[in-house]
Amino acid sequence: MAISNSLLLLLPPPSSSSSHPLSPLTLTFYNSWRKKMRACRNSRPTICSSHNSNPPNDVVVGCGAASVDFLATVSSYPKPDDKIRSIKLKVQGGGNAGNALTCVARLGLKPRVITKVADDSQGRSILDELRADGVDTSFIVVSKEGTSPFTYIIVDNETKTRTCIHTPGYPPMIPQDLSELSLLSALNGARIVYFDGRLYETALVVAQEAVRKNIPILIDAERPREGLDDLLNFANYVVCSAKFPLAWTEASTIPQALVSILLRLPNIRFVIVTLGKDGCVMLERNLDVASSPEEVDIDSLVESLKTASSESVSHPTCISSSGATLKAEGIGTVNGRVYVGTAESIPPSELIDTTGAGDAFIGAVIYGTIPPSFPLLLMFLKDHDINMRDLTNPFTCHVF
């Protein structure tokens, strides 16, 4: 599957100051980690994991899309009615859940995937790639008839972007496809359950059982989808695309939308919005701090943090605020802390495309929610300008 490089190790150390970058110790750790990953070129990614000391019960369950991607690289995106030739063609595993769980596996955790494919060549390819990367496919439903999901992806070599044309699998997955015994077995020992927003009817059944078992839930809110609102009510963590917060909340700015999300979803511990080459912003709910009579405007706070983070020139950096009562004008207030993360600046010669970048980011966030992973709150993986298959990092070779 396609996943992407871009490492941001996020460490929000306790501090009374209003903002603070990563400590020199953390940056030293990051630099040594990256050098180590450079040595992993052309080797199997499961060997390249920089941290394999996770206990054997670090099980992650994912429910969502796993598919086959047909990636056609072109010189530039075609105009209507154009006839053009591809520069390069790749056929590889894809799908949000498949990508993210491959990332999780390559970080040393034990992912299980709940999805559906058909007993066709594409379905068998999906199963083979996932198994090769250490993803447990025991809970994938295989239909004797029908077609497995696939996606045509046009990779624009000029802009380093991609356009996806997805064809869902048939027959679609329904809750009856997953027996109660399979569901209970899949969730047995799980540390977290991840949903990419697809297969929503089945996802709701899995989420309800996860809540009953007190298993945390992380949801990828890529865009508004059928059933996503119901699924979000079960979430403990949300990672969303740059477009989702404004579309879902109708707030006027992204920082205000993040406040709105925490107010609408009281179980959420944090929400992250990914911003491509501009990094990411996270709003963490802070229940340990009493409401302050002095309210801080979240738009102004985020801007000040972005200004502070832009002063770091050579490394991905995380700047965090202190805990405060954060105000979104016309929406409300939450007690929380804001983190602004920058993306690594990648040389143009290393840029491939954005395929799977967000899924790799989510995989790293999943990894960071399971203690002890690193002595960090989260490990962020971000640079939406790289195809992980072609880079020197833990997810380099043949990413499913």
C-alpha positions as CSV (number, residue, x, y, z in Angstrom):
1,M,0.0,0.0,0.0
2,A,1.1,3.5,-0.5
3,I,2.2,5.4,2.6
4,S,4.4,8.4,3.0
5,N,7.6,9.7,4.8
6,S,7.7,12.9,6.8
7,L,8.5,12.5,10.3
8,L,7.4,14.8,13.1
9,L,8.1,13.5,16.5
10,L,5.8,15.4,18.8
11,L,6.8,15.9,22.4
12,P,4.7,18.4,24.4
13,P,6.8,18.5,27.7
14,P,5.2,20.1,30.7
15,S,6.0,23.7,30.9
16,S,4.6,26.9,32.3
17,S,5.7,28.9,29.3
18,S,3.2,29.8,26.6
19,S,5.1,27.9,23.9
20,H,8.0,25.6,23.6
21,P,9.8,23.7,20.8
22,L,11.0,20.2,20.9
23,S,13.9,19.7,23.4
24,P,17.5,19.2,22.1
25,L,17.3,15.7,23.4
26,T,14.3,14.9,21.3
27,L,15.8,16.5,18.2
28,T,19.0,14.5,18.7
29,F,16.8,11.3,19.0
30,Y,15.0,12.3,15.8
31,N,18.2,12.9,13.9
32,S,19.8,9.5,14.9
33,W,16.5,7.8,14.1
34,R,16.4,9.3,10.6
35,K,20.0,8.2,9.9
36,K,19.1,4.8,11.0
37,M,16.2,4.7,8.6
38,R,18.4,5.8,5.8
39,A,20.2,2.5,6.2
40,C,17.0,0.6,5.5
41,R,16.9,1.3,1.8
42,N,16.0,-1.7,-0.4
43,S,15.3,-4.0,2.6
44,R,12.0,-5.4,3.8
45,P,10.2,-2.7,5.8
46,T,9.3,-5.1,8.7
47,I,13.0,-5.3,9.4
48,C,13.4,-1.5,9.3
49,S,11.2,-0.8,12.2
50,S,13.0,1.6,14.5
51,H,11.2,0.3,17.6
52,N,10.3,-3.3,18.1
53,S,10.1,-3.5,21.9
54,N,6.4,-3.3,22.0
55,P,4.8,-6.1,24.1
56,P,3.1,-8.9,22.2
57,N,-0.4,-7.7,23.1
58,D,-0.1,-4.4,21.3
59,V,-3.0,-5.3,19.0
60,V,-4.6,-2.7,16.7
61,V,-7.9,-3.4,15.0
62,G,-8.8,-1.5,11.8
63,C,-12.1,-1.5,10.0
64,G,-12.4,0.0,6.6
65,A,-11.1,0.0,3.0
66,A,-8.4,-2.3,1.6
67,S,-8.1,-2.3,-2.2
68,V,-5.9,-2.5,-5.2
69,D,-4.5,0.8,-6.6
70,F,-3.6,1.3,-10.3
71,L,-1.2,4.3,-10.3
72,A,-0.6,5.9,-13.6
73,T,2.1,8.6,-13.5
74,V,1.6,11.3,-16.2
75,S,3.7,14.4,-17.1
76,S,0.8,16.6,-16.2
77,Y,-2.9,16.2,-15.5
78,P,-4.9,15.8,-18.7
79,K,-7.3,18.4,-20.0
80,P,-10.9,17.3,-21.0
81,D,-10.9,15.1,-24.1
82,D,-7.1,14.8,-24.0
83,K,-5.3,11.6,-25.0
84,I,-2.0,11.2,-23.1
85,R,0.5,8.4,-22.2
86,S,1.6,7.4,-18.8
87,I,5.2,7.7,-17.8
88,K,5.0,4.8,-15.3
89,L,2.4,2.4,-14.1
90,K,2.3,0.6,-10.7
91,V,-0.2,-1.8,-9.3
92,Q,-0.1,-2.1,-5.5
93,G,-2.3,-2.4,-2.5
94,G,-4.3,0.6,-1.3
95,G,-7.2,1.7,0.8
96,N,-7.1,3.9,3.9
97,A,-7.4,1.1,6.4
98,G,-4.9,-1.1,4.5
99,N,-2.4,1.7,4.2
100,A,-2.6,2.8,7.9
101,L,-2.5,-0.8,9.2
102,T,0.6,-1.5,7.1
103,C,2.2,1.5,8.7
104,V,1.2,0.2,12.1
105,A,2.7,-3.2,11.3
106,R,5.9,-1.8,10.2
107,L,6.2,0.1,13.4
108,G,6.1,-3.2,15.3
109,L,2.5,-3.4,16.4
110,K,0.1,-6.3,15.6
111,P,-2.8,-5.0,13.3
112,R,-5.9,-6.9,12.4
113,V,-8.1,-5.7,9.6
114,I,-11.9,-6.1,9.2
115,T,-13.0,-5.6,5.6
116,K,-14.3,-7.5,2.6
117,V,-12.9,-8.6,-0.7
118,A,-13.9,-11.0,-3.5
119,D,-12.3,-14.3,-4.4
120,D,-10.7,-12.7,-7.5
121,S,-7.1,-11.9,-8.6
122,Q,-7.4,-8.5,-7.0
123,G,-8.7,-9.8,-3.7
124,R,-6.0,-12.4,-3.5
125,S,-3.4,-9.7,-4.2
126,I,-4.8,-7.6,-1.3
127,L,-4.6,-10.6,1.0
128,D,-1.1,-11.5,0.0
129,E,0.3,-8.0,0.4
130,L,-1.3,-7.5,3.8
131,R,0.0,-10.8,5.1
132,A,3.5,-10.2,3.8
133,D,3.6,-7.0,5.9
134,G,2.4,-8.6,9.0
135,V,-1.3,-7.6,9.0
136,D,-3.6,-10.3,10.3
137,T,-6.2,-11.0,7.6
138,S,-8.1,-13.6,9.5
139,F,-11.1,-11.3,9.8
140,I,-11.4,-10.3,6.2
141,V,-14.6,-11.6,4.6
142,V,-14.0,-13.2,1.2
143,S,-17.0,-13.3,-1.1
144,K,-17.1,-16.2,-3.5
145,E,-18.6,-14.0,-6.2
146,G,-18.3,-10.3,-7.1
147,T,-15.4,-7.9,-7.4
148,S,-12.8,-6.5,-5.0
149,P,-12.5,-2.8,-4.6
150,F,-10.0,-0.9,-6.7
151,T,-8.9,2.6,-7.4
152,Y,-7.4,4.3,-10.5
153,I,-4.9,6.9,-9.4
154,I,-3.6,9.6,-11.7
155,V,-0.2,10.9,-10.4
156,D,0.6,14.3,-11.8
157,N,4.4,14.4,-12.1
158,E,4.3,18.2,-12.5
159,T,2.4,19.1,-9.3
160,K,3.3,15.9,-7.4
161,T,-0.4,15.4,-6.6
162,R,-2.8,12.5,-7.2
163,T,-6.4,12.1,-8.3
164,C,-8.3,9.0,-7.2
165,I,-11.2,7.3,-9.0
166,H,-12.5,4.6,-6.7
167,T,-14.7,1.7,-7.5
168,P,-16.2,0.0,-4.4
169,G,-16.2,-3.8,-4.1
170,Y,-19.3,-5.8,-4.7
171,P,-21.2,-7.2,-2.8
172,P,-20.6,-4.5,-0.1
173,M,-19.9,-5.6,3.4
174,I,-22.8,-5.7,5.8
175,P,-22.9,-6.4,9.5
176,Q,-24.2,-10.0,8.9
177,D,-20.9,-10.8,7.2
178,L,-19.1,-10.5,10.5
179,S,-20.2,-13.2,13.0
180,E,-20.4,-12.4,16.7
181,L,-17.6,-14.9,17.3
182,S,-15.3,-13.2,14.7
183,L,-16.1,-9.8,16.1
184,L,-15.2,-10.8,19.7
185,S,-12.0,-12.6,18.4
186,A,-11.0,-9.6,16.4
187,L,-11.3,-7.3,19.5
188,N,-9.7,-9.7,21.9
189,G,-6.7,-8.0,23.4
190,A,-7.0,-4.9,21.2
191,R,-5.4,-1.6,22.5
192,I,-7.2,0.6,20.0
193,V,-9.7,0.3,17.2
194,Y,-9.4,2.5,14.1
195,F,-12.1,3.3,11.5
196,D,-11.5,5.1,8.2
197,G,-15.2,6.0,7.8
198,R,-16.1,3.4,5.3
199,L,-18.3,0.2,5.7
200,Y,-20.2,2.3,8.2
201,E,-22.9,-0.2,9.0
202,T,-20.3,-2.8,10.0
203,A,-18.2,-0.1,11.6
204,L,-21.0,0.9,13.9
205,V,-21.4,-2.7,15.1
206,V,-17.6,-3.0,15.8
207,A,-17.6,0.4,17.5
208,Q,-20.4,-0.4,19.8
209,E,-18.6,-3.6,20.9
210,A,-15.4,-1.7,21.3
211,V,-17.1,0.8,23.6
212,R,-18.6,-2.0,25.6
213,K,-15.1,-3.4,26.1
214,N,-13.6,0.1,26.9
215,I,-11.3,0.0,23.9
216,P,-10.3,3.5,22.7
217,I,-11.4,4.4,19.2
218,L,-9.7,6.6,16.6
219,I,-11.5,7.8,13.5
220,D,-10.2,9.1,10.2
221,A,-12.6,11.9,9.2
222,E,-11.4,12.4,5.7
223,R,-14.7,13.9,4.4
224,P,-18.3,13.8,5.4
225,R,-19.7,10.3,4.7
226,E,-22.9,8.4,5.3
227,G,-23.0,7.2,8.9
228,L,-19.8,9.1,9.9
229,D,-21.7,11.3,12.3
230,D,-23.0,8.3,14.2
231,L,-19.5,6.8,14.3
232,L,-17.9,10.0,15.6
233,N,-20.1,9.8,18.7
234,F,-18.0,6.8,19.8
235,A,-14.6,8.4,19.0
236,N,-11.8,9.1,21.5
237,Y,-9.4,10.5,18.9
238,V,-10.1,12.1,15.5
239,V,-7.7,12.8,12.7
240,C,-9.2,14.8,9.9
241,S,-8.2,16.3,6.5
242,A,-7.9,20.1,6.0
243,K,-11.3,20.3,4.4
244,F,-13.3,18.3,6.9
245,P,-13.5,20.6,10.0
246,L,-15.0,23.6,8.1
247,A,-17.4,21.3,6.1
248,W,-18.6,19.5,9.2
249,T,-18.9,22.4,11.6
250,E,-19.5,25.3,9.3
251,A,-17.1,27.4,11.4
252,S,-15.3,30.2,9.7
253,T,-11.7,29.1,10.6
254,I,-10.0,25.8,11.2
255,P,-9.1,26.6,14.8
256,Q,-12.7,27.5,15.6
257,A,-13.8,24.3,14.0
258,L,-11.5,22.3,16.2
259,V,-13.2,23.9,19.3
260,S,-16.6,23.1,17.8
261,I,-15.6,19.4,17.3
262,L,-14.6,19.0,20.9
263,L,-17.8,20.6,22.0
264,R,-20.0,18.4,19.8
265,L,-18.1,15.3,20.7
266,P,-17.6,15.2,24.5
267,N,-15.6,11.9,24.4
268,I,-12.9,13.2,22.2
269,R,-9.5,13.5,23.8
270,F,-7.9,15.2,20.9
271,V,-8.6,16.2,17.3
272,I,-5.8,16.7,14.7
273,V,-6.2,18.4,11.3
274,T,-3.6,17.6,8.7
275,L,-2.4,20.5,6.5
276,G,-0.2,18.9,3.9
277,K,3.1,20.7,3.5
278,D,2.1,23.1,6.3
279,G,2.1,20.3,8.9
280,C,-0.8,19.9,11.3
281,V,-2.6,21.4,14.2
282,M,-3.9,19.4,17.2
283,L,-6.3,20.5,19.9
284,E,-6.1,18.4,23.1
285,R,-8.8,18.5,25.7
286,N,-7.4,19.3,29.1
287,L,-9.6,18.0,31.9
288,D,-7.0,18.5,34.6
289,V,-7.1,22.3,34.4
290,A,-9.9,24.2,35.9
291,S,-11.6,26.8,33.8
292,S,-9.8,30.1,33.8
293,P,-11.6,33.4,34.0
294,E,-9.3,34.6,31.3
295,E,-10.2,33.2,27.9
296,V,-7.7,32.9,25.1
297,D,-8.9,33.4,21.5
298,I,-7.9,30.2,19.6
299,D,-7.4,31.9,16.3
300,S,-4.8,34.3,17.7
301,L,-3.2,31.5,19.7
302,V,-2.7,29.3,16.6
303,E,-1.3,32.1,14.6
304,S,1.2,32.9,17.3
305,L,2.3,29.3,17.5
306,K,2.7,29.1,13.7
307,T,4.9,32.2,13.8
308,A,7.0,30.6,16.6
309,S,7.3,27.3,14.7
310,S,8.3,29.0,11.5
311,E,11.5,30.1,13.2
312,S,12.7,26.5,13.2
313,V,14.4,25.9,9.8
314,S,16.1,22.5,9.8
315,H,13.9,20.1,11.6
316,P,10.2,19.2,12.0
317,T,9.1,21.0,15.1
318,C,6.2,20.9,17.5
319,I,5.2,24.1,19.4
320,S,2.5,23.8,22.1
321,S,0.6,26.2,24.2
322,S,0.0,26.0,27.9
323,G,-3.3,24.7,29.0
324,A,-6.0,27.4,28.8
325,T,-9.6,28.2,28.4
326,L,-9.8,28.5,24.6
327,K,-12.5,30.6,23.0
328,A,-14.0,30.3,19.5
329,E,-16.0,33.4,18.8
330,G,-19.7,32.6,18.5
331,I,-19.1,28.9,19.2
332,G,-18.0,28.4,22.8
333,T,-15.0,27.5,25.0
334,V,-13.0,24.4,25.9
335,N,-10.2,23.8,28.3
336,G,-7.3,22.6,26.2
337,R,-3.9,22.8,24.7
338,V,-3.0,23.6,21.1
339,Y,-0.1,21.9,19.3
340,V,1.3,23.2,15.9
341,G,3.5,20.7,14.1
342,T,5.6,21.6,11.1
343,A,6.4,19.1,8.2
344,E,9.9,18.2,7.2
345,S,11.2,20.2,4.2
346,I,11.9,17.5,1.6
347,P,14.3,18.1,-1.4
348,P,12.4,18.2,-4.7
349,S,14.4,15.3,-5.9
350,E,12.8,13.1,-3.3
351,L,9.2,14.1,-3.9
352,I,7.1,11.5,-5.6
353,D,3.4,12.1,-4.9
354,T,0.9,12.3,-2.1
355,T,-0.4,8.8,-2.3
356,G,-1.0,7.4,1.2
357,A,0.5,10.3,3.0
358,G,-2.5,10.8,5.3
359,D,-2.8,7.1,6.0
360,A,0.8,6.9,7.1
361,F,0.2,9.9,9.4
362,I,-2.7,8.1,11.0
363,G,-0.7,5.0,11.4
364,A,1.9,6.9,13.3
365,V,-0.7,8.6,15.4
366,I,-2.2,5.2,16.3
367,Y,1.3,4.0,17.3
368,G,1.7,7.1,19.5
369,T,-1.5,6.5,21.4
370,I,-0.3,3.1,22.7
371,P,2.1,3.4,25.7
372,P,4.9,2.7,25.9
373,S,5.8,3.4,22.2
374,F,8.4,6.2,22.5
375,P,8.9,8.6,25.5
376,L,6.7,11.0,23.5
377,L,3.0,11.8,23.6
378,L,2.6,11.1,19.9
379,M,4.7,10.2,16.9
380,F,3.6,12.2,13.9
381,L,4.4,11.1,10.4
382,K,3.8,13.9,7.9
383,D,4.9,15.3,4.5
384,H,2.0,15.0,2.1
385,D,4.5,15.2,-0.8
386,I,6.1,11.8,-0.7
387,N,5.1,8.3,-1.7
388,M,6.4,6.1,1.1
389,R,7.1,3.2,-1.3
390,D,10.1,5.1,-2.6
391,L,11.6,6.7,0.5
392,T,14.2,5.7,3.1
393,N,12.1,5.3,6.2
394,P,10.4,2.5,8.2
395,F,7.7,2.2,5.6
396,T,9.9,2.4,2.5
397,C,9.7,-0.7,0.3
398,H,6.5,-2.0,-1.2
399,V,4.1,-0.3,1.1
400,F,0.6,-1.9,1.1
